[in-house]
Amino acid sequence: MTQELSPIARIRRTGLPPYAVVVGDPARAATVAALLEGAEEVSYHREYRVFTGSWKGLPVTVASHGVGAPGAVLLFQELADAGIHTVLRFGTAGAMRPKIGDGDLVIAEAAVRDDGVTQQLLPPEYPAVAAPEAVFALQRAAREAGVPHHRGIVWTRAAFQPGLIPLDAYDRAGLVAIEMELSALLVTASLRGLVAGGVLVVDGVNADELVDEASPFSAGAYDPHREVVARGVERGAVVSLEALRLLAEGRAG
């Protein structure tokens, strides 16, 4: 019986739907799963909570990976081992560009690999790039749902608080948002031949504006538990699931 489950996330080695939405928070996994028909929690070990169900007839897996790329990449690898071939990360992020509002969606075209783990898997020059069809599917789903959204390169960073590292260079380079796990998914996807992308709900402003003046290691005024963010999460969940359906039907463009 033990061999039927993966060693880290304790998910089934076979039989999960091959289209998946992954999120950080186990509670958010339950929120997304609540939108599915016939939703069933199939495992919950550590931060890894997994549901199955169907979205408009498409069998879907929803799984949580926790905070940070080192733990998340373990789930991504085990999902790939289990036969999942299309994965969209649905997370939260801090905006890094003007006119990106709280609750807006950011669709990632690629990610800066500052995640703290993929540098130990591949040279840093290797890119973390979303599958074009995933980007197009997410953009089409957001557009058809009338959801405010933006496209661009995001910064996946291992440290949550900015600390003492200046952010000006990436800001000037035009990055749209900062988060913690997406580049690990995109690198894993490239290595394993998966289709992968990411859509993020903005839950704060530019990271350097979140620092408490008294301490460069404090999250300061950061508050992701506001109604505007909750509404963005609700919209983003639907966009993520609808994008999976578009990908399954070959209608990403």
N, C-alpha and C positions, 0 to 999 in steps of 0.2 A: 504493500500500500504506500509506503514512504516513497518508493521510486516513481510513483505516479504524479508526485508533486515536485515543483522546482525547488532548489535548495534554499533560496533567499526569500523570494516573495511568496513561496508556497502556493503557486498557481498551478492549475492543471497543465500538464505537458502537451496535451492535445485537446481538441474539442472546443476551444474558445472561438467565437466569431472573429474572422480575420481583419475586420475594420474596427479601429479602436480610437477612443478619445482618452487621453491621459491628463490628469490634473495633479496639483500638488496636495491639496487638502482632502483627506478622506471624507470630510463632510460635504465637500463640493462634488466628490464622486457620487455621493448619494443624491445630491441635488440634480445632477445631470441624469442619473439613472431614473429618477422619478418621472422624467419626460418619456421614458421608453415604455412600450407595451410589453407586458409579461416580464418586467424587471425582476431579477433575482440576484441576491448577494451570494456569490459563489466562493469567496474567500476573504479573509481579513487577518493579516499577519503583519505585525509591526505597523509601518506606515502604509503598507500595501493593501488597499481595499479594492476588491474587484467585483463588478456587476456584469451581468449579461441581460440582453433584452433586444427589442427591435424598434427601429425608427422608420416609420412609413414602409414597413415590410423588409427593411434591411437589418439582418442580425448584427448587433454591435456589442463590443466590449467597452466598458468604462473602468478605468483603473487609476488609483492614486499612487504617486511616487514619493511624496514627502517633500521636504525642503532641502534644496541643494543637489548639485549634479552628481556627486559620488554615489549617493544612494539611488538616485533616479536612474542612472545608467545601468544599474543592476536589473531594475525592472524592465527597462527597454530591451536588454539582452535576453531576458527570460521570455518576454512576449515574442520576440523574434524566434527564439527556439521553439515556442509553442505554435508557430505557424502564422502569427499575425503579420500581415504584409503592408497595411496602410495605417499610419498613426498620426493623429493630430494632437498637438499639445494645446490645451486650453488653460491658460494661466492668468496671472496678474503681472503688472509691470508699472514702473514709474516712467512718466513721459519725459523726453529729453528735447522736444522741439516745441516752439510756440504754436498756439492754436490747436493743441491736442488736449481735449478736455477730460476731466474725470468721467469715467464710465464709457468713454470712447473705446473702440477696438483698434488694436494695432496688428496688422497681418505681416508676419516676418518673411522677408525675402531671403535673409541669411542672418548669421549671428557671429559676433566676435567671440572667439574661443578663449575666454578668460574664466572658464568654469572650474578650474582646479583639478580636473580629472582627465580630460581628453588629451592633454599634453603628455600624459603618461601612456597613452595608447598610440598616438601618431605624432609626427613632427608638427610643430605649431604652424608651419606654412600651409598645411592641409586645410582647405576651406570647410566651413559648416554652412551648407546651402540647402534651402528648402526645395523640394521638388516643384518645378514650375506648375504642374497641374494642381498641386495642393494650394499654391498661392492663388491661382485663378479660381479654384473652387471656393475658397474662403471669401475671395473678393466678390464673386458672383452671389454667394449666399448672403453676404452682408448687404450688398446692393439691393437684392430682391426683398430683403427684410426691412429696408429703409433704416439701417443702423449706421450711425456715424463711424467711419473707419478710415484708417491710414495705412499706407504700405511703406516698408523700408527695412533697413538693417537694424537689428537690435543688439544690445550688449549683454551677453550672458556673463555674469560676474559671481565669483564664489562668495565674496564678502557682501553681506546685506547692507551694512552701514558703509558710507564712503570712506571713513577714516581720514588718513592724511594724504591720500593719493589724489593729485589734481585731476579733474575730469575735463578740463578745457579742450584737450586735443580731440577726444571723441565727440564732444559737443560741436566743435567746429567742423568735424568730418561729416556731420549730418545724421548721426544715429538718431533713431526715433524714440527708443525706449530702452530701459534696463531691467533685466530679470535674472533668474538664477539657474535655469535648467535646459533651455532650448538647444543650445549648441551641442549638449551631450546627446540629445535625441537625433539631431541632424547628422552628427558624425556617426553615431551607431547605425542610422539608416543607410548612409553611404556605404559603410562597411558590410552591411548585411543585405543590401539590395532592396530596401524598403522604400515605400513612398511616404514621405513625412513632411509636415509643416507645422506652423504654430500661429495661434491667434491669442492675443493678450488683452485683458481688460485693464485700462489705466486706472490705478487706484492712488495715484499721487503725482506730484510735480517732479521736475528735474531733481535728480538725486542729491545734488549739492545744496538744494534749498530745504532739504529735509533734516539737515544737521542742526542739532541744538547748539546754540552759541557757546554754551558752557562746556561742551564736550564734543570732539570730533568723532567719537565712537557711539553717539546716541542717535536713535532714530528720530528724535525731536518731535516735530508736529505730525509725523506720519500717522494716518488713521484710515485703515482700509475698511472700517466697519460702518461706513456711511451709506445712506439710502441710494445715493447716486451710483455708488460702486455696486451695490446689490442689484440695481436695475441693469447695470452693464453686464453683470454675471448672468442674469436671466437671459438677456439678449445673446450673449456670447455662447451660451450653452446650445441654444437653438441653431445659431450660425454654424457651430462646430459639427453638430449632428447632420444638418442639412448639407454641409460641404462633403461629409462622408458619403451621403447618398448620391450627390452629384458625381463624385469620383467613381463610385461603384457603377453608375449608369453611363460613365464615359462622357459626361456633360459638364466638364470643369470649365470649358472656355465660355 
